[in-house]
Amino acid sequence: MKFGDWLGLLALAAALVLLWSLREGVILLFAAVVLAMALCTLVGTVRERLGWERLPALLLSLALLLLLTLLALTLILPPFFSQFGQLIQKLPEAADRLGQLLHQGFDRASQLLYGSDAAGLDWLRRSLQDGPGAQNALATGLQRLLGLAGNLGAGLLQTLFVLAVALMVAAQPQSYREVAVRLLPSFYRRRFRQVLLQCGDALSAWMVGVLISSLCVGSLAAIGLSLLGVKLVAANAVLAGLLNVIPNVGPTLSTLFPMSVALLEDPWKSVAVLLLYIVVQNLESYLITPSVMHHQLRLLPGLTLTAQLLFTLVFGPLGLLLALPLAVCLQVLLRELLIHDLLDGWKQRPSLLRSGP
């Protein structure tokens, strides 16, 4: 390799090290881009329906979002926070109830296996009593989960930063896209511009699909919990819709809360709630999502789970939340840049086509 090649390789390594050290800022920028794409999708819909210029359409979109936020603050969030507080208070009691049921189950299993006079499975029951109980483990887990919200001042500043960047990008998306395009050599700028547009279209389609899917999941959960007679329906339905944004992990977490409430009323209700959420998630996975996202690229479940793990390890909790939009963009970039532009045009050398030594 020549000196220039070594210099370019060193510059690439330095750039990667710099990106790694600034990964928290990079994920915040990506969150701003996702919000900007959501706003651009709304602005594009307003412009298409009303035929307005971009600035009036942007102002109308912001006014609509502000109105929806005020309605949520006045109509939806107060009962949600009230019920969510009651839900958190019921979790330790539900854990105690679960521990009692487990101990009763061990006693019955011991009587069936070893007879009524034998010690049987007492060692397992004592280990559960002497060690950290399920209620303590659950309470500790909730404390750690709520502790992720620590440092409210820094979190507020990061939120304001994301919102400000999202508004600026949504006001002039073409200008900011051209900034990214000009970082590449001139012969590849047109192609890269097309790839960025494809990423934007994929993100817009994903966000619309997730919004519709979350509304359907929340509505189905509310109907099912109401029919089962489970308390705190509003809080559990809103949680089911919100956590549906996080694939695989979110639906599992959303099942924990209504099952805890149902367990305090009657154990069979907790099983019914579990079956209800399994049915709702299967409807969402095999009917709702394919119906609303049939024009969008589809991610394999294994790739989605792998992306969640990797992005959570690299970027933390925000990486878990943004794992799916990151995976959507990476899929477009890999398909267009790596596979289509590089690998599909890679010609085999004649020596590789010869048979024999």
C-alpha positions as CSV (number, residue, x, y, z in Angstrom):
1,M,0.0,0.0,0.0
2,K,1.1,3.5,-0.8
3,F,1.5,6.3,1.8
4,G,-1.8,7.9,0.7
5,D,-3.6,4.6,1.2
6,W,-2.2,4.2,4.7
7,L,-3.1,7.8,5.4
8,G,-6.7,7.3,4.3
9,L,-7.0,4.1,6.4
10,L,-5.7,6.0,9.4
11,A,-8.2,8.8,8.8
12,L,-11.0,6.2,8.6
13,A,-9.9,4.6,11.9
14,A,-9.7,8.0,13.6
15,A,-13.2,8.8,12.3
16,L,-14.6,5.5,13.7
17,V,-13.0,6.2,17.0
18,L,-14.4,9.7,17.1
19,L,-17.9,8.4,16.2
20,W,-17.7,5.8,19.0
21,S,-16.8,8.4,21.6
22,L,-19.7,10.6,20.4
23,R,-22.2,7.8,20.1
24,E,-24.6,9.4,22.6
25,G,-24.7,12.5,20.5
26,V,-25.1,10.5,17.4
27,I,-28.2,8.6,18.7
28,L,-29.7,11.9,19.8
29,L,-29.2,13.3,16.3
30,F,-30.9,10.2,14.9
31,A,-33.8,10.6,17.3
32,A,-34.2,14.2,16.0
33,V,-34.1,12.9,12.4
34,V,-36.9,10.4,13.2
35,L,-39.0,13.1,14.7
36,A,-38.3,15.4,11.8
37,M,-39.4,12.7,9.4
38,A,-42.6,12.2,11.3
39,L,-43.3,15.9,11.1
40,C,-42.3,16.0,7.4
41,T,-44.8,13.2,6.8
42,L,-47.6,15.2,8.4
43,V,-46.5,18.4,6.5
44,G,-46.5,16.4,3.2
45,T,-50.0,15.2,3.9
46,V,-51.2,18.7,4.6
47,R,-49.6,20.1,1.5
48,E,-51.1,17.3,-0.6
49,R,-54.6,17.9,0.7
50,L,-54.6,21.7,0.8
51,G,-52.0,22.6,-1.8
52,W,-50.2,25.0,0.5
53,E,-46.6,26.1,0.6
54,R,-44.2,24.4,3.0
55,L,-44.1,27.1,5.7
56,P,-47.9,27.5,6.2
57,A,-48.3,23.7,6.1
58,L,-45.5,23.4,8.7
59,L,-47.2,26.0,11.0
60,L,-50.6,24.2,10.6
61,S,-49.0,20.9,11.4
62,L,-47.4,22.3,14.5
63,A,-50.7,23.8,15.6
64,L,-52.4,20.5,15.1
65,L,-49.8,18.7,17.2
66,L,-50.0,21.4,19.9
67,L,-53.8,20.9,20.0
68,L,-53.5,17.2,20.3
69,T,-50.9,17.6,23.0
70,L,-53.2,19.9,25.0
71,L,-56.1,17.4,24.6
72,A,-53.9,14.6,25.8
73,L,-52.8,16.6,28.8
74,T,-56.3,17.5,29.8
75,L,-58.3,14.4,28.9
76,I,-56.0,11.3,28.7
77,L,-53.0,11.9,30.8
78,P,-54.6,12.7,34.2
79,P,-56.6,9.5,34.5
80,F,-53.6,7.6,33.0
81,F,-51.2,8.9,35.7
82,S,-53.8,8.3,38.4
83,Q,-54.3,4.7,37.4
84,F,-50.6,4.1,36.7
85,G,-49.8,5.2,40.2
86,Q,-52.4,2.7,41.6
87,L,-50.9,0.1,39.3
88,I,-47.4,0.6,40.7
89,Q,-48.7,0.3,44.2
90,K,-50.4,-3.0,43.4
91,L,-47.3,-4.6,42.0
92,P,-45.7,-5.6,45.4
93,E,-49.0,-6.9,46.6
94,A,-49.4,-9.0,43.4
95,A,-45.8,-10.3,43.9
96,D,-46.8,-11.4,47.4
97,R,-49.9,-13.2,46.0
98,L,-47.7,-14.9,43.4
99,G,-45.3,-16.1,46.1
100,Q,-48.2,-17.6,48.1
101,L,-49.5,-19.4,45.0
102,L,-46.0,-20.8,44.3
103,H,-45.6,-22.0,47.8
104,Q,-49.0,-23.7,47.7
105,G,-48.1,-25.3,44.4
106,F,-44.9,-26.6,45.8
107,D,-46.8,-28.1,48.8
108,R,-49.3,-29.8,46.5
109,A,-46.5,-31.1,44.2
110,S,-44.6,-32.5,47.3
111,Q,-47.7,-34.3,48.5
112,L,-48.4,-35.8,45.1
113,L,-44.8,-37.0,44.6
114,Y,-43.7,-37.9,48.2
115,G,-46.8,-38.3,50.2
116,S,-48.4,-36.1,52.8
117,D,-45.8,-37.0,55.6
118,A,-42.6,-36.6,53.6
119,A,-40.5,-33.5,53.4
120,G,-40.5,-33.7,49.7
121,L,-40.0,-30.3,48.1
122,D,-39.8,-28.4,51.4
123,W,-36.1,-27.5,50.6
124,L,-37.3,-25.7,47.5
125,R,-40.0,-23.8,49.3
126,R,-37.6,-22.9,52.1
127,S,-35.0,-21.6,49.6
128,L,-37.7,-19.3,48.2
129,Q,-38.6,-18.1,51.7
130,D,-35.1,-17.6,52.9
131,G,-33.7,-16.1,49.7
132,P,-34.8,-12.9,48.0
133,G,-38.5,-13.4,47.4
134,A,-40.3,-12.7,44.1
135,Q,-41.8,-9.6,45.6
136,N,-38.3,-8.2,46.5
137,A,-36.9,-9.1,43.1
138,L,-39.8,-7.4,41.4
139,A,-39.6,-4.3,43.5
140,T,-35.8,-4.1,42.9
141,G,-36.4,-4.5,39.2
142,L,-39.0,-1.7,39.1
143,Q,-36.6,0.6,41.1
144,R,-33.9,0.0,38.6
145,L,-36.3,0.5,35.7
146,L,-37.5,3.8,37.2
147,G,-33.9,4.7,38.0
148,L,-33.1,4.9,34.3
149,A,-35.0,8.2,34.3
150,G,-32.4,9.6,36.8
151,N,-30.8,13.0,36.1
152,L,-33.9,14.9,35.0
153,G,-32.0,18.0,34.2
154,A,-29.8,16.3,31.6
155,G,-32.8,14.4,30.2
156,L,-34.7,17.7,29.8
157,L,-31.8,19.3,28.0
158,Q,-31.5,16.3,25.7
159,T,-35.2,16.4,24.9
160,L,-35.1,20.1,24.1
161,F,-32.1,19.5,21.9
162,V,-33.9,16.7,20.0
163,L,-37.0,18.8,19.5
164,A,-35.1,21.9,18.4
165,V,-33.0,19.9,15.8
166,A,-36.2,18.1,14.6
167,L,-37.9,21.4,14.0
168,M,-35.0,22.9,12.1
169,V,-34.6,19.8,10.0
170,A,-38.4,19.7,9.3
171,A,-38.3,23.4,8.2
172,Q,-35.5,22.8,5.6
173,P,-35.1,19.1,4.9
174,Q,-33.6,19.5,1.5
175,S,-30.8,21.8,2.8
176,Y,-29.8,19.4,5.5
177,R,-29.9,16.4,3.1
178,E,-27.6,18.3,0.8
179,V,-25.1,18.8,3.6
180,A,-24.9,15.0,4.0
181,V,-24.7,14.5,0.3
182,R,-21.8,16.9,-0.2
183,L,-19.7,14.9,2.2
184,L,-19.3,12.3,-0.5
185,P,-17.3,12.4,-3.8
186,S,-19.1,14.3,-6.6
187,F,-19.6,11.1,-8.8
188,Y,-21.6,9.4,-6.0
189,R,-23.7,12.3,-4.8
190,R,-26.7,11.7,-7.1
191,R,-26.9,8.0,-6.1
192,F,-26.5,8.8,-2.4
193,R,-29.3,11.4,-2.6
194,Q,-31.6,8.7,-4.0
195,V,-30.7,6.3,-1.2
196,L,-31.4,9.0,1.5
197,L,-34.8,9.6,-0.1
198,Q,-35.5,5.9,0.1
199,C,-34.5,5.9,3.8
200,G,-36.9,8.8,4.4
201,D,-39.7,7.0,2.7
202,A,-39.1,3.8,4.7
203,L,-39.0,5.8,7.9
204,S,-42.3,7.6,7.1
205,A,-44.0,4.4,6.2
206,W,-42.8,2.7,9.3
207,M,-44.0,5.5,11.6
208,V,-47.4,5.6,10.0
209,G,-47.7,1.8,10.3
210,V,-46.5,1.8,14.0
211,L,-49.0,4.6,14.8
212,I,-51.9,2.6,13.4
213,S,-50.7,-0.7,14.9
214,S,-50.3,0.9,18.4
215,L,-53.8,2.4,18.2
216,C,-55.3,-1.0,17.3
217,V,-53.3,-2.8,20.0
218,G,-54.4,-0.3,22.7
219,S,-58.1,-0.5,21.6
220,L,-58.1,-4.3,21.5
221,A,-56.5,-4.5,24.9
222,A,-59.0,-2.0,26.3
223,I,-61.9,-4.0,24.9
224,G,-60.6,-7.3,26.2
225,L,-59.7,-6.1,29.7
226,S,-63.2,-4.5,30.0
227,L,-64.8,-7.8,29.0
228,L,-62.7,-9.7,31.6
229,G,-63.6,-7.1,34.3
230,V,-60.0,-6.2,35.0
231,K,-59.5,-2.9,36.8
232,L,-57.3,0.1,35.6
233,V,-58.3,-0.5,32.0
234,A,-57.2,3.0,30.7
235,A,-53.7,2.7,32.1
236,N,-53.1,-0.8,30.8
237,A,-54.5,0.0,27.4
238,V,-52.3,3.1,27.0
239,L,-49.3,1.1,28.2
240,A,-50.0,-1.6,25.6
241,G,-50.2,1.0,22.8
242,L,-47.1,2.8,23.9
243,L,-44.9,-0.2,24.5
244,N,-46.0,-1.7,21.2
245,V,-43.5,0.7,19.6
246,I,-40.7,-1.5,21.1
247,P,-41.0,-4.9,19.3
248,N,-40.5,-8.2,21.3
249,V,-39.6,-6.4,24.6
250,G,-42.5,-3.9,24.7
251,P,-45.4,-6.4,24.4
252,T,-43.8,-8.6,27.1
253,L,-43.6,-5.6,29.5
254,S,-47.1,-4.5,28.8
255,T,-48.4,-7.9,29.8
256,L,-46.9,-7.7,33.3
257,F,-49.1,-4.9,34.6
258,P,-52.6,-6.2,33.8
259,M,-51.6,-9.7,34.9
260,S,-50.5,-8.3,38.3
261,V,-53.9,-6.5,38.7
262,A,-55.8,-9.5,37.7
263,L,-53.8,-11.8,40.0
264,L,-55.1,-9.8,43.0
265,E,-58.7,-10.4,42.0
266,D,-58.6,-14.0,40.9
267,P,-55.7,-16.2,39.6
268,W,-57.7,-17.4,36.6
269,K,-58.1,-13.8,35.4
270,S,-54.3,-13.5,35.2
271,V,-54.2,-16.5,32.9
272,A,-57.0,-15.1,30.9
273,V,-55.2,-11.7,30.6
274,L,-52.1,-13.6,29.4
275,L,-54.1,-15.4,26.7
276,L,-55.8,-12.2,25.7
277,Y,-52.4,-10.4,25.1
278,I,-51.1,-13.4,23.2
279,V,-54.1,-13.2,20.9
280,V,-53.8,-9.4,20.5
281,Q,-50.1,-9.7,19.7
282,N,-50.6,-12.4,17.2
283,L,-53.4,-10.3,15.5
284,E,-50.9,-7.4,15.5
285,S,-48.1,-9.5,14.1
286,Y,-49.9,-11.5,11.4
287,L,-52.9,-9.3,10.5
288,I,-52.7,-5.7,11.5
289,T,-49.0,-5.0,10.8
290,P,-48.9,-6.8,7.4
291,S,-52.1,-4.9,6.4
292,V,-50.9,-1.4,7.3
293,M,-47.3,-2.0,6.2
294,H,-47.6,-3.9,3.0
295,H,-45.8,-1.2,1.0
296,Q,-42.9,-1.1,3.5
297,L,-39.8,-3.2,3.9
298,R,-40.3,-6.0,6.3
299,L,-37.7,-7.0,8.9
300,L,-37.2,-10.6,9.9
301,P,-37.9,-11.2,13.6
302,G,-34.4,-12.6,14.2
303,L,-32.8,-9.5,12.7
304,T,-35.1,-7.2,14.7
305,L,-34.1,-9.0,18.0
306,T,-30.4,-8.9,17.1
307,A,-30.7,-5.1,16.3
308,Q,-32.4,-4.5,19.6
309,L,-29.6,-6.3,21.5
310,L,-26.7,-4.6,19.6
311,F,-28.2,-1.1,19.7
312,T,-29.0,-1.4,23.4
313,L,-25.4,-2.4,24.1
314,V,-24.0,0.4,22.1
315,F,-26.5,3.3,22.8
316,G,-28.2,2.2,26.0
317,P,-32.0,2.5,26.6
318,L,-32.5,5.0,23.8
319,G,-30.9,2.5,21.4
320,L,-33.6,0.0,22.4
321,L,-36.3,2.5,21.7
322,L,-34.8,3.5,18.3
323,A,-33.7,0.0,17.4
324,L,-36.4,-0.6,14.8
325,P,-36.0,2.8,12.9
326,L,-32.2,2.3,13.0
327,A,-32.7,-1.2,11.6
328,V,-35.0,0.1,8.8
329,C,-32.4,2.7,7.7
330,L,-29.6,0.2,7.9
331,Q,-31.5,-2.3,5.8
332,V,-32.0,0.3,3.1
333,L,-28.3,1.4,3.3
334,L,-27.0,-2.2,3.2
335,R,-29.3,-3.2,0.4
336,E,-28.6,-0.2,-1.8
337,L,-25.0,0.7,-1.1
338,L,-23.4,-2.6,-0.1
339,I,-25.4,-5.2,-2.0
340,H,-26.6,-3.3,-5.1
341,D,-23.7,-0.9,-5.7
342,L,-20.8,-3.0,-4.5
343,L,-21.4,-6.7,-4.4
344,D,-23.8,-7.0,-7.4
345,G,-21.3,-5.3,-9.6
346,W,-18.3,-7.2,-8.3
347,K,-16.9,-9.3,-11.2
348,Q,-15.2,-12.5,-10.4
349,R,-11.6,-12.9,-11.4
350,P,-10.8,-15.4,-14.1
351,S,-8.6,-17.4,-11.8
352,L,-11.5,-18.1,-9.5
353,L,-13.5,-19.5,-12.4
354,R,-10.9,-22.1,-13.3
355,S,-11.5,-25.7,-12.2
356,G,-8.5,-27.5,-10.7
357,P,-5.2,-26.1,-9.4
